[in-house]
Amino acid sequence: MSGATAVLYPSHTPSSYHRIVSPTLTIPTDPQISVPVGLLACQRTIPAAPTAGKKSKKSVIAPTLPQGPILHLILHDTVIFPEGGGQPTDTGVIIDSDGEPWQVLQCKRDGGHAVHYVNVSDSIDVDAAVAKFTPGTKVIATLDQAAFDRRYDHMSMHTSQHLLSALLETDLNLPTLSWSLTTYPSPCYVEILRGMTPEEITKIQERANRLVFEGRKVHIEVTELDSAEASSVPTLEDGRAAGKALPQDYTGGVKRVVVIDGVDRNPCCGTHMPTLHNLQLFILPHTEALSRSSTTTARLYFLCGPRLITYLTSTHSLLTSTASIMSCGAPLVPERVSQVIDDRKRAEKRVDALETELAGGIASGLVAELNANGADQLFKKGMHRTDDSSNPLAFLNAISLAFSNSLPPSASYLCVLSSSPSSLSSAVVLIIGSDEKLVKQAADLVKEKVGVKGGGKGNRWSGKFMGAWKKDVQEATVQGILGGIDA
């Protein structure tokens, strides 16, 4: 682990955003001392958008750590947020004193320190990489375009979660048990004690967006951490915790409180927007019930900021595409889809009836052949069909059932039924017989000589063949197998 001094780019954060309310708490200025998590630049300021570089279309998932060497760097201060408070890690870039960029794959909290996981490329010697970041070396910590988009998304969703949780508790007495800042662009969710009615969801959404339109300010208040407060967390009547306490390994000594003016005060170490402006909140109009032993909770999903724009764009695209396929206007899509589903159900029912009738006809033909063969002889038959249905084995089963139900108990038979699609990419095989020993004998030979894989029990065996089922190869082999079996 190495230390370095960070040179930070200026931000456009309102001066009232970050407030140290304790007269004895100060931000370390000695470059040899690491600013603790809780007072980091990423928690004090809102980063300015990069002025150069290609615009990123979406937030990125934090890269997994490669197998190669990784440097663990502690800077004097950093704009790269370490994972915590329900908010995922930032990614970013550290520019060394020679102007070379180093990719920060993750940032994690260790005690009270922010540890940057810096990728060392295969072309760089590890010792040379370590020498770049000796203690006291000046470096620049920054967010590139992709990292900025990721952070902006996280800040937007995190601040909206505080707003949503505050209104759920004050208006409906529904404390937030937990929340998840999911991978972009999926909706995030809060976990609450029960499901909500559509009317309750509409009420909370309208309340939230009135506050958004007012542009309520958001600011951070920091004080020294009282050790007695660090481990406390509110509990409900049933003993469940509402929220989470500070991690036991946190040693930063700082308590941060996120304040939404006139709405909420809540301890949090994450990054937030300085205002509710442009954070229009959209709550998905349903809840997802979760059952855990004797308790039941629900998830309420929500979107805002970049995720909301992406969600609206994608859903509109899906709707217009579906409307085009259905040859109707967007408002008529639900009705047309319902009509198509009803038509399909009727068609499937009709197909089932026709298949049953067809299977009976094929079975009758087999029965006629068996009767012509003579009641005292073993009837052996191999039959192959071309069938492009999604479940050809089911049709073979229907044939075998109709066939066996039409025979007297004394009938002696062994049949190998097979079916393949017109593309000849594979085939299914069904072996039926009056004697399970004959079925097993035929199945063993089909597995050995044809290459069919499968299994069965009693007087039925089924399997699958991968590849083209050819009349002069596989089908001829089956006929040869049947010809060599005697009762």
N, C-alpha and C positions, 0 to 999 in steps of 0.2 A: 504494500500500500504506500502510495506516494502523496506528497502534498505539493500544491502549487498555488500561486496567487492568481486570482481571476480578475481580468479587466472586463467590466460589464458595459454593454451598449446602453445608451439612455432609453427610457421608456416614456410613454405618454399617460402616466397614471396621475389622477387628481391628487393634489397634495393632502387632501383629507382622507384618502383611502386607507392608509396604514397609520394607525395611531398607537403609540406606546404610551399607555395610560399610567404606568408605574414610574415614579420619579427615580427609582434606583436601577431600572433596567435600561441597558444601552446595547447598541450593536457593536461588537468588537471591531476596532479599526486596525489592530495589529495584523499585518498580513500573515504572520506566522500562526495566528489563532483562527481556527475554523469557526465561521458563524454557525450557530446551532440550528438544527431543523426547528422551525417555528419562527425564525427571523431571517430566513434565506431571501435573497433577492426575488426568487420566483414566487415567494409568498408575500413580498412587500409591494411588488410592482406588476403591472400588466405589460407584457412584451409588445413592442411595436412590430407590425407586420414587416417581413423582409422586403427590401426595396428591389431586389433582383432575384432572378431565378424563375423557373417555369412554375406556373400556378398548379398546385396540387389539387386533384379532383376530389380527394377524400382523405380522411384521416387514415393513418397506417397503423397496423398492428405492431406492437413493439417486437423487434426481431428477437428470435431465440438466440441464446449465446452459442457461438460456434465452438467447435472442438479445439481450435487453436488457442494461442495465448491471449489473455485478457488482462489489461491493466486496471487496477483498482485505484482510482484517484480521488483524493479529498482536496477540494479547493478552499481557498479562504471564503469565498462566497460563490453562489451559482444561480443562474436563471433556469437551470434544468431541474424540474421537480422530481424528488424521490417518491416512489410509490408510498401511499399512505392515506388514511382517512377515507377509504373507499375509492380513492382516485388512482388510476394506473400511473405507472412511470411515464415521464417524458422521454423522448429521444432528443438528440441534439448533436452539436458539433463543438469540439474544443480545438481552437487554433493555437498551435505552439508558437514559440518566439521566432521561429523561422518562417512563419506564415503558412505552415502545412496543416491541413485539416485532419482531425482524428474523429472518427464516428463514435458517438456515445450510444451504445445499444440499449442500456438500461441505467436507471439511477435508483439505488436502494438506500434506505435508512439503516444505519448501524449505530445503535445507541442514540446519540444526538447528532451524528455526522451524516452528511449526504455523500454516498460513495458512488462514483461514476464508473461504470463498466465500459472501458474504452477498447475498441477492437484494434488488434495489432495485425496488420496484413501479413501475408506469407512472405512478402518481399523485404520485410523489415526485421532485423535482428532484435531479439527481445531486450538484450542489454542496451542496445542503442536506443530502443524505445523508452526504456526506464530513464536513461540519461537525459532525455528530452524534458522530463518532468521532475527534476530535482527540486527539493523544497526551496521556495523563494522565487522560482522561475515564474515570469509573468506569462499568462495565457489568456485567451479570450474564450469565454463560454457563450454560446449563442444557439438560437433555434433556427434551423433552415426552414424552407417553406413547408415541407412535409411535417416537420416537428411543430411549427407554429399552427398549422391547421389542426393537428392533433390536440395541441394544448387549448386552442380556442374552442374546440368541440367539448373538451373535458370541462373547461371553465363554465361554458354555457349550461351543460347538463347538470353540473354540480350545484350551481347557484339556483337553477330551476328546482332541483330536488329540495333544497332548503326551503324555498318558497312553498312548494307543494306540501311538504311535511308539516310546515308551520300552519297552513290553512286547514289541513286534515285534522290536526290536533285541536286548534282553536274553534273551528266551526262544527266539527263532527265528533270531537273527542276520540279521534283515531290516531294514537301514537304510531310512529314509524318504528317497526321492529328492526328492520335492516333495509339496505338498498343496494342496487347493483348498477355500476356504470359499465354497461355492456360494450362489447366490441362494435365499433362503428360499422354500418349505420343502424344497427338493431335498436329498437326502443329500450330505454332503461326502465327500471321498475322499482317501486317501493313495496315492501311487505308490510301489510297491515292486519289488524285483528279479524276482519271480516270482509265479505264482499260488499260492494256498493251498488246502490240503485242507479239507473240512468239519470234520475233527477239529481241525486247527490253529486254525481260526476259533473253534470252540467253546472251545478251551483259552484263547485270548487273551481272549475275552469273559468267561469265568468269572473269570479272574485279575483283569481290570479291575474287574468289579463287586464282587469281594471287597474291593478297595481302596476302592471307592466306599462300600460299606456300613461300612467302618472309618472313613470320614470323614477320610481323609488330608488334612492341611493343605497349602495352597499359599501360598508367599510369594515376594516379589521381592527380589533382592539387586542393588544398583547400586554400581559403582565407576567411576573414571576409565577411559576407553577407551585401551588400549595400541594405538598405531598399527600395531604388528607383528601384533596379533591381528585387527585390523579387516578385513584382506583375506584371512585364512586361512579355509579351509573343508575339512573332511575329504574325501578322495577314496577311491574303491574301487579294487580291483585292476585293473579295466579302464579306469581313468582318469576315470570318471564321478564327478561331485560328489554327495555326500550332504548335502542341505540347501543353504543359500545363505549367502554372506558378506554383511556389511553393505554397503549401497549406497556406491559410491565418493564420492557427493556428500554423504554424511552428515557434518555438522560439529558435531554436538551434544556430542561428547566424552564420552558416557556409555555404559557397558556394562551392560546389564540381563540378569540371569539369572533365569529362572523355575524355582523349585524345588518339586517335589512330594515331600514328606517321605518319604525312604527309597526313592524310586522313580526320580527323574530330576532332572537339572540341565541346563538348555538355554538358550542365549542367545535372547532374543526381545524385541521392542519392543511386542508386542500387549497387549491387556487380558485379564485372567484372573479366574476365580472364586477366592475365598480358601480354598475347600475343595472336595473331590470330592463332598461330600454332594449328593444329588439330581441327580447327573450320570450316572444309569444309562446305560451304553453299550450300544447295539445295533449289531452289525455285520451287514450284509446277507450272507447265507450263500453268497456267490459272489464271484469276482473277474472283472474285465474285462481281457482280455489286450490289450496294445498292442505293435505291432511298429514299430520304427524302424530301418530299414536292417538292420544285423547284430545288433542287440540287441532283446530282448523284455522288456517290463516288464508290470506289472499294476496295476490300480486296485482298492483295497479300500474299499468304501463303508461309511459309518457314520453314526449319528444319536444324539443325546442331547438332554436338556432339552426346550425348547419344540418343537423339530423332531420329536423322538421322539413326543411326545404328538399332534402334528398327523398324523404318519405313521400311528400306530396308529388314530387316529380315522378317517382317510380310508380306510385299508385295511379296517377293520372295516365301514365304511359300504358300500364296494364289495362286500365279501364277502356281507353280509346282503342287499344289493340283488340280487346275482346269485343268491343262494339263493332269494329270493322269485320271481325270474323263472323259475328252474329247478324251482320247486315241490319243494324238498328242504331238508334241514338243511344248515348250513354245512359240516360235515365231508364231506358227499357231493358238494359242488360240483365238485371235480376230476373225479370219476368221471362225473358228469352232463355236464359240459362235453366230456369226451373222447367220451362217447356221442353228443352232438349233432354234434361234428365228424365222427365216423365216419359218422353218418346223412347228413350233408350231402355228404360225399364220394361216398357211394353214390348219393344223389339227383342230384348233378351228373353223375356218370357215366351215369346213366339218361337224364337230360335230353340229354346230348351224343348218346347213341345215337338217341334219338327225333328230335332236330333233324336228324341226318344222314339218318335215314329220311324225314323230312318234306321236307328239301331235295331228296332224290332224287325224291320224288313230284312236287314242283313242277317240277323240271327235266324230268321225263318229259313233263309237260303241255306245256312249252315246246317240247320236241323234236317232239311230235305236231303242234303248231301249225306248226312250221318245215316239217315234211314235207308238211303239207297246203298250205302256201304255194307249194310247188314248188321243186325243187332248183336251178333255174336263176335264181331271183329272190332279191334281198336280203331276208332276214327281219328286220323291224323290230318291236321290241316294247318298250312301256313298262309296267312293273308296279310298283304301290305296295302296301306291306303296313303294317299296324299291329302294332308289336312293342314290348312293354314290357321286353324283356330289357336287361341292362346293356351288351351288346355286339351291337347289331343288325347292324353291318357284317359281323361274323364269319358270321352266318347268310346274308347276301346273298352272301358269298364262297363259302360252301358250296353254295349254289344254282348259282352261276356255274361252279364247278368241276365239279359233277355234270353240268351242262348241256354244257359244252365237251368233257368226256370221253366224252359219248354221241354226239358228232357226227363225221361223216367229215371228213377234212382239206379236202375241197372245199366244205364248207358255207359259205355267206355270210350273216352275221348282224350285227346291231347292236342291243343291248339296253340299256335304261336301267332299272335296278332301284333302287327307293327304299323307305325305311322310316322311320316316325315313331312315337313313343309315343302312347298314347291321350290324353295331355295336350296334344298338338300343339305342344309347345314348340320342337321342332327336328326335323331329318330328316337322314338320311345317304343318299348317292346313290352308286351304283356303275354305271359304264358299261363294258361289255365288247363286243368285236367281233372279227370275223375279220380285219379290216384296221385297222392302227393309225392310218392316215390318217382313216378314218371315225370312230374313237374320238376322235381329236384334234378333228375338226370338231364332233362332238356336244358334247364337253367345253367347247370355246370358246363355243358357243352357250348351253349350260346356265349357264356362269359369267356370260355377258353378260345373258341374258334372265330367268334365274331367281334369280341372285344366290348361287349355290352357290360356296363357296371350297374349293379342294382341289388335287390334283395327281396325276400318274400317269406311267407309262412303258409303252411298247409298246401292247399291246391291252387295257390295263386303266387305268381312272381312277376315283378316289374323292374325295368331298368331303362337306362338311357345310353344311346350310342352317339358319340361325337364324330361328325364327319358326314360325308355323302353316302347315303344308303342306296346302293346300286343293285339293280335286278340281277345282273350276271355275277355279282360278287356276294354281297351280304344275303340277299334273298335266296340265291342259289345255295349258299352254305346252310341256311336255315332248313331248306327243303331236304338237303342231304342229311342233316341232323335228325329230322323227323323220320326219314326213310330208314335210318339205322336203329331206331328204337322200337322194341317189341313189348307187348304187354306181358 
